[in-house]
Amino acid sequence: MFNGLKNNISSFRRGMMDGIPIGLGYLAVSFSLGIAAKNAGLDAVQGLVASFLCSASAGEYAGFTVIASHGAYFEIALATLVANIRYLLMGCAMSQRLKPKTPLWQRMLMAFHLTDELFGIAIARPGYLNPYYSFGAALTAAPPWAIGTMLGVIAGNILPQRLVSAFSVALFGMFLAVIIPEGKKNKVVMATIAVSFALSLICTYAPYISSLSGGTRTVILTVIISAVAALLFPRKDEEVIAE
């Protein structure tokens, strides 16, 4: 029992450390999200609560857009669902990395704080994932996202547009820092990343497909690319056990 508690504390601290750079990136990026919230008519407290309950930029942008157009609650929920539907796939992948007897409340808390970046650092951990690692990462990464949105609402349109755009680019650079190291260890992973980038660019401009939302395109590409990679390069049982 003592060893289990010690392991949980160690994983929690490690997660907090890994979540700090993500939180700093979130703080910068959510500034632009806060400006979008202000344009939609939300005040600072509402922006803070919105980002605390929804840690997904695409989903929040979609929701704020519908709010700005005076849409119904159902339209907001539907727009957010479509924009964030990729998290269903991430949740399925994450559940495979947990021990079968992991309590339901731990699974639900992990799902609540599931973001692209937190998923990236968690899924890269070897062996079974300790939920307390994700709890620690969320503790240092999630609050800056909400606080940054609130500060963005307060700042309003005072910040230059170029500076706001620069903040938005920071998140993509941070996500690259999450996936590239894992790709350098495994050529198959690196090739899959390169193919994903290429197909994502093609689908952005391809007829018919480009008319789909970004979240829908992400889900389609994720299912196809991961299925092909699994068929062509299946992982051996001893490789999983070695982790």
C-alpha positions as CSV (number, residue, x, y, z in Angstrom):
1,M,0.0,0.0,0.0
2,F,2.8,2.4,0.9
3,N,4.6,1.6,-2.4
4,G,1.4,2.4,-4.3
5,L,1.0,5.7,-2.5
6,K,4.6,6.6,-3.2
7,N,4.3,5.7,-6.8
8,N,1.1,7.9,-7.1
9,I,2.9,10.8,-5.5
10,S,5.9,10.4,-7.8
11,S,3.7,10.2,-10.9
12,F,1.7,13.2,-9.8
13,R,4.8,15.3,-9.4
14,R,6.2,14.2,-12.7
15,G,2.9,15.1,-14.4
16,M,3.0,18.6,-12.8
17,M,6.5,19.2,-14.1
18,D,5.5,18.0,-17.6
19,G,2.4,20.1,-17.5
20,I,4.2,23.4,-16.8
21,P,5.4,24.2,-20.3
22,I,2.0,23.2,-21.7
23,G,0.3,25.5,-19.2
24,L,2.6,28.4,-20.3
25,G,1.6,27.7,-23.9
26,Y,-2.0,27.6,-23.0
27,L,-1.7,31.0,-21.1
28,A,-0.4,32.7,-24.3
29,V,-2.8,31.0,-26.8
30,S,-6.0,31.5,-24.8
31,F,-5.5,35.3,-25.0
32,S,-6.9,35.2,-28.5
33,L,-9.7,32.9,-27.3
34,G,-10.5,35.5,-24.7
35,I,-10.8,38.2,-27.4
36,A,-13.2,36.0,-29.3
37,A,-15.2,35.5,-26.1
38,K,-15.4,39.3,-25.6
39,N,-16.6,39.8,-29.2
40,A,-19.3,37.2,-28.5
41,G,-20.5,39.3,-25.5
42,L,-19.0,37.4,-22.6
43,D,-17.5,39.1,-19.6
44,A,-14.3,38.0,-17.9
45,V,-15.9,35.7,-15.4
46,Q,-18.0,34.0,-18.1
47,G,-14.8,33.5,-20.2
48,L,-13.0,32.0,-17.2
49,V,-15.9,29.5,-16.5
50,A,-16.2,28.6,-20.2
51,S,-12.5,27.7,-20.5
52,F,-12.6,25.9,-17.2
53,L,-15.4,23.7,-18.4
54,C,-14.1,23.3,-22.0
55,S,-10.4,22.9,-22.5
56,A,-10.5,22.8,-26.3
57,S,-9.8,25.8,-28.5
58,A,-11.7,24.6,-31.6
59,G,-14.8,23.7,-29.5
60,E,-14.7,27.0,-27.7
61,Y,-14.2,29.0,-30.9
62,A,-17.2,27.2,-32.4
63,G,-19.3,27.8,-29.3
64,F,-18.4,31.5,-29.2
65,T,-19.2,31.9,-32.9
66,V,-22.7,30.5,-32.3
67,I,-23.2,32.7,-29.2
68,A,-22.2,35.7,-31.2
69,S,-24.8,34.8,-33.8
70,H,-27.4,34.4,-31.1
71,G,-27.8,30.7,-31.7
72,A,-29.8,28.3,-29.6
73,Y,-28.3,26.1,-26.8
74,F,-28.7,23.0,-29.0
75,E,-26.7,24.7,-31.8
76,I,-23.9,25.5,-29.4
77,A,-23.8,21.9,-28.1
78,L,-23.9,20.5,-31.6
79,A,-21.1,22.8,-32.9
80,T,-18.9,22.0,-29.9
81,L,-19.6,18.2,-30.3
82,V,-18.5,18.3,-34.0
83,A,-15.4,20.4,-33.3
84,N,-14.3,18.2,-30.4
85,I,-15.4,14.8,-31.7
86,R,-11.7,13.7,-32.1
87,Y,-11.5,13.4,-28.4
88,L,-13.7,10.3,-28.6
89,L,-10.9,8.6,-30.4
90,M,-8.3,9.9,-27.9
91,G,-10.4,8.7,-25.0
92,C,-10.6,5.2,-26.6
93,A,-6.8,5.1,-27.1
94,M,-6.2,6.4,-23.5
95,S,-8.5,3.8,-22.0
96,Q,-6.3,1.0,-23.5
97,R,-3.3,2.4,-21.5
98,L,-5.0,2.1,-18.2
99,K,-5.1,-0.9,-15.9
100,P,-8.4,-2.8,-16.2
101,K,-9.3,-2.1,-12.5
102,T,-8.8,1.7,-12.7
103,P,-11.7,3.3,-10.9
104,L,-14.4,5.0,-12.9
105,W,-14.0,8.3,-11.1
106,Q,-10.3,8.4,-12.2
107,R,-11.3,7.6,-15.8
108,M,-13.9,10.4,-15.8
109,L,-11.5,12.9,-14.3
110,M,-8.9,12.1,-16.9
111,A,-11.5,12.4,-19.7
112,F,-12.6,15.8,-18.4
113,H,-9.0,17.1,-18.8
114,L,-8.2,15.3,-22.1
115,T,-6.6,17.7,-24.6
116,D,-4.3,17.2,-27.6
117,E,-1.2,18.1,-25.6
118,L,-2.0,16.3,-22.4
119,F,-3.0,13.3,-24.5
120,G,0.4,13.5,-26.3
121,I,2.5,13.5,-23.1
122,A,0.4,10.8,-21.4
123,I,0.3,8.4,-24.3
124,A,4.1,8.6,-24.7
125,R,4.6,7.2,-21.2
126,P,5.8,3.6,-21.1
127,G,3.7,0.8,-19.9
128,Y,0.4,1.3,-18.0
129,L,-0.5,4.9,-17.4
130,N,-0.8,6.0,-13.8
131,P,-3.9,8.3,-13.7
132,Y,-2.1,10.5,-11.1
133,Y,0.3,11.5,-13.8
134,S,-2.5,13.0,-15.8
135,F,-4.0,14.6,-12.7
136,G,-0.7,16.4,-12.0
137,A,-0.3,17.5,-15.6
138,A,-3.9,18.9,-15.7
139,L,-3.3,20.7,-12.4
140,T,-0.5,22.9,-13.9
141,A,-1.9,23.0,-17.5
142,A,-5.6,23.6,-17.1
143,P,-5.7,26.7,-14.9
144,P,-3.6,28.9,-17.2
145,W,-6.0,28.1,-20.1
146,A,-8.9,29.5,-18.1
147,I,-6.9,32.4,-16.7
148,G,-5.5,33.3,-20.1
149,T,-9.1,33.4,-21.5
150,M,-10.1,35.7,-18.7
151,L,-7.2,38.0,-19.3
152,G,-7.9,38.0,-23.1
153,V,-11.4,39.2,-22.4
154,I,-10.1,42.0,-20.2
155,A,-7.5,43.0,-22.7
156,G,-10.1,43.1,-25.4
157,N,-8.9,44.7,-28.6
158,I,-6.0,46.6,-26.9
159,L,-3.4,44.0,-28.1
160,P,-2.2,44.3,-31.7
161,Q,-3.6,41.7,-34.1
162,R,-0.1,40.5,-35.0
163,L,0.6,39.8,-31.4
164,V,-2.6,37.8,-31.0
165,S,-1.7,35.8,-34.1
166,A,1.8,35.1,-32.6
167,F,0.1,33.7,-29.5
168,S,-1.9,31.3,-31.6
169,V,1.1,29.9,-33.4
170,A,2.8,29.1,-30.0
171,L,0.4,26.2,-29.4
172,F,1.3,24.4,-32.6
173,G,5.0,24.7,-31.8
174,M,4.4,23.3,-28.4
175,F,2.5,20.3,-29.8
176,L,5.4,19.6,-32.2
177,A,7.7,19.4,-29.2
178,V,5.4,16.7,-27.8
179,I,5.3,14.4,-30.9
180,I,8.7,14.9,-32.5
181,P,10.8,13.3,-29.8
182,E,8.7,10.2,-29.9
183,G,9.0,10.2,-33.7
184,K,12.8,10.3,-33.5
185,K,12.8,7.1,-31.4
186,N,10.6,5.2,-33.9
187,K,10.8,5.6,-37.7
188,V,7.3,4.2,-38.2
189,V,5.9,6.9,-35.9
190,M,7.9,9.6,-37.7
191,A,6.7,8.4,-41.1
192,T,3.1,8.3,-39.8
193,I,3.4,11.9,-38.5
194,A,4.7,13.1,-41.9
195,V,1.9,11.3,-43.8
196,S,-0.6,12.8,-41.4
197,F,0.7,16.3,-42.1
198,A,0.6,15.8,-45.8
199,L,-2.9,14.3,-45.9
200,S,-4.2,17.0,-43.6
201,L,-2.9,19.7,-45.9
202,I,-4.4,17.9,-49.0
203,C,-7.8,17.5,-47.3
204,T,-7.8,21.2,-46.3
205,Y,-8.0,22.1,-50.0
206,A,-9.5,19.0,-51.6
207,P,-13.0,19.4,-53.1
208,Y,-15.9,18.2,-50.9
209,I,-13.6,17.1,-48.0
210,S,-12.5,20.7,-47.4
211,S,-16.1,21.6,-46.7
212,L,-16.1,19.4,-43.6
213,S,-15.3,20.9,-40.2
214,G,-11.7,20.6,-39.0
215,G,-12.8,18.2,-36.2
216,T,-14.5,15.9,-38.7
217,R,-11.5,15.8,-41.0
218,T,-9.3,15.0,-38.1
219,V,-11.4,12.0,-37.0
220,I,-11.6,10.6,-40.6
221,L,-7.8,10.9,-41.1
222,T,-7.1,9.5,-37.6
223,V,-9.1,6.4,-38.2
224,I,-7.7,5.8,-41.7
225,I,-4.1,6.5,-40.9
226,S,-4.0,4.6,-37.6
227,A,-5.8,1.6,-39.2
228,V,-3.3,1.4,-42.1
229,A,-0.3,1.8,-39.8
230,A,-1.7,-0.9,-37.5
231,L,-2.1,-3.3,-40.4
232,L,1.3,-2.6,-42.0
233,F,3.3,-2.3,-38.8
234,P,1.6,-4.3,-36.0
235,R,3.2,-4.2,-32.6
236,K,4.5,-7.5,-31.2
237,D,3.3,-8.7,-27.9
238,E,6.8,-8.7,-26.4
239,E,7.2,-5.0,-27.4
240,V,4.1,-4.1,-25.3
241,I,5.3,-6.2,-22.4
242,A,8.8,-4.6,-22.5
243,E,7.3,-1.2,-21.9
